């Protein structure tokens, strides 16, 4: 009988003697892992549905490019990021998003993006007709664009959420103090009406439609791999795996994501460089929501709840091993939620203005502390893990 099984037996006894209806009764030792799989499926399913709504808005915009259809497409992108943002906490756990099978994370959320790889850029007022859209050679279709993703360099990102973001908003060349996002005009998508020397408007629309189609395809793959009705997918193999190894991988994954990825790569790098090019959603100025949602994803996994899905979370396991550590983690999660909400909006102004920078650093440091505390929690469960990003 493994360590996890013993802990879950204790949880069964604990919750069978109380009236807390928010915790699902356990009937098997894999209840925690089943709940984790249910959360993953529900979260990615929501992201898929929002991506489909984004496609509808983009199709309408490309068919009839007006300021109103343009704004509707941008609003749909922002909505789609809400559901996808919390899925990020499922990374680094050996799952279908980034380590198993097709592992499409790099085709969904890779960043930062070199704008000149995709489309024209405004270089201090001089328009340079660079990128795939303007080279006059590349066929604008899904297969070609996917083959070009990260070809020749990590910043050569041709597909995913941030390629769509760039095409909808354009570069954010405004001074951070102006607190404006990218100012691309809808006329960039009207044949013959691009401003100045901007051209290839039809190709730009075709590019946008191809990329959102790929977004749906890649999300559908992840949803299918977590689908409970499929007996020959990642979920089936996951639930048949060794419970101790899986719990170890999950708690390490959110430790890495909290400290190494979210605090380190997504916040401290931009904070240190004071450069909006280093922020996650730099074209739309939506980075503050990325941070809030990414941290909420960690909270969801730790507490075992996403939307209507609720069951045993890591908190229940850690509490049995060390109640004090569990309390510290829960307090940190609450503090992180508070501190993330205090980060000045937009993020590019927060990292460049000395009055706002301390808020960013406080939030990032708390996320680092969370990663370290999750390592302690893993130790209490009998596991040795790291919160550092893998090489």
Secondary structure as the mmCIF struct_conf table of DSSP 4:
data_model
#
loop_
_struct_conf.conf_type_id
_struct_conf.id
_struct_conf.beg_label_comp_id
_struct_conf.beg_label_asym_id
_struct_conf.beg_label_seq_id
_struct_conf.end_label_comp_id
_struct_conf.end_label_asym_id
_struct_conf.end_label_seq_id
HELX_RH_AL_P HELX_RH_AL_P1 UNK A 3 UNK A 16
TURN_TY1_P TURN_TY1_P1 UNK A 17 UNK A 17
BEND BEND1 UNK A 18 UNK A 18
TURN_TY1_P TURN_TY1_P2 UNK A 21 UNK A 22
BEND BEND2 UNK A 23 UNK A 23
HELX_LH_PP_P HELX_LH_PP_P1 UNK A 24 UNK A 26
BEND BEND3 UNK A 28 UNK A 28
TURN_TY1_P TURN_TY1_P3 UNK A 29 UNK A 30
HELX_RH_AL_P HELX_RH_AL_P2 UNK A 31 UNK A 63
BEND BEND4 UNK A 64 UNK A 64
HELX_RH_AL_P HELX_RH_AL_P3 UNK A 67 UNK A 87
HELX_RH_3T_P HELX_RH_3T_P1 UNK A 88 UNK A 90
TURN_TY1_P TURN_TY1_P4 UNK A 91 UNK A 92
BEND BEND5 UNK A 93 UNK A 94
TURN_TY1_P TURN_TY1_P5 UNK A 96 UNK A 99
BEND BEND6 UNK A 100 UNK A 100
TURN_TY1_P TURN_TY1_P6 UNK A 101 UNK A 102
TURN_TY1_P TURN_TY1_P7 UNK A 104 UNK A 104
HELX_RH_AL_P HELX_RH_AL_P4 UNK A 105 UNK A 108
BEND BEND7 UNK A 109 UNK A 109
HELX_RH_AL_P HELX_RH_AL_P5 UNK A 115 UNK A 118
BEND BEND8 UNK A 119 UNK A 119
STRN STRN1 UNK A 121 UNK A 123
TURN_TY1_P TURN_TY1_P8 UNK A 124 UNK A 125
STRN STRN2 UNK A 126 UNK A 128
BEND BEND9 UNK A 131 UNK A 131
HELX_RH_3T_P HELX_RH_3T_P2 UNK A 132 UNK A 134
BEND BEND10 UNK A 135 UNK A 136
BEND BEND11 UNK A 138 UNK A 138
BEND BEND12 UNK A 141 UNK A 141
HELX_RH_AL_P HELX_RH_AL_P6 UNK A 142 UNK A 147
TURN_TY1_P TURN_TY1_P9 UNK A 148 UNK A 152
BEND BEND13 UNK A 153 UNK A 153
TURN_TY1_P TURN_TY1_P10 UNK A 154 UNK A 155
BEND BEND14 UNK A 159 UNK A 160
HELX_RH_AL_P HELX_RH_AL_P7 UNK A 161 UNK A 169
BEND BEND15 UNK A 174 UNK A 174
HELX_RH_3T_P HELX_RH_3T_P3 UNK A 176 UNK A 178
HELX_RH_3T_P HELX_RH_3T_P4 UNK A 186 UNK A 189
BEND BEND16 UNK A 190 UNK A 190
TURN_TY1_P TURN_TY1_P11 UNK A 191 UNK A 192
BEND BEND17 UNK A 195 UNK A 195
TURN_TY1_P TURN_TY1_P12 UNK A 196 UNK A 197
HELX_RH_AL_P HELX_RH_AL_P8 UNK A 201 UNK A 225
TURN_TY1_P TURN_TY1_P13 UNK A 226 UNK A 226
TURN_TY1_P TURN_TY1_P14 UNK A 228 UNK A 229
BEND BEND18 UNK A 231 UNK A 233
HELX_RH_AL_P HELX_RH_AL_P9 UNK A 234 UNK A 239
TURN_TY1_P TURN_TY1_P15 UNK A 240 UNK A 240
BEND BEND19 UNK A 241 UNK A 241
HELX_RH_AL_P HELX_RH_AL_P10 UNK A 243 UNK A 256
HELX_RH_PI_P HELX_RH_PI_P1 UNK A 257 UNK A 268
HELX_RH_AL_P HELX_RH_AL_P11 UNK A 269 UNK A 273
TURN_TY1_P TURN_TY1_P16 UNK A 274 UNK A 274
HELX_RH_3T_P HELX_RH_3T_P5 UNK A 276 UNK A 278
BEND BEND20 UNK A 279 UNK A 279
TURN_TY1_P TURN_TY1_P17 UNK A 280 UNK A 285
HELX_RH_AL_P HELX_RH_AL_P12 UNK A 287 UNK A 303
TURN_TY1_P TURN_TY1_P18 UNK A 304 UNK A 304
STRN STRN3 UNK A 305 UNK A 306
TURN_TY1_P TURN_TY1_P19 UNK A 307 UNK A 308
STRN STRN4 UNK A 309 UNK A 310
HELX_RH_AL_P HELX_RH_AL_P13 UNK A 314 UNK A 321
HELX_RH_AL_P HELX_RH_AL_P14 UNK A 323 UNK A 342
BEND BEND21 UNK A 343 UNK A 343
BEND BEND22 UNK A 345 UNK A 346
HELX_RH_AL_P HELX_RH_AL_P15 UNK A 347 UNK A 352
HELX_RH_AL_P HELX_RH_AL_P16 UNK A 354 UNK A 380
TURN_TY1_P TURN_TY1_P20 UNK A 381 UNK A 382
BEND BEND23 UNK A 388 UNK A 388
HELX_LH_PP_P HELX_LH_PP_P2 UNK A 389 UNK A 390
#
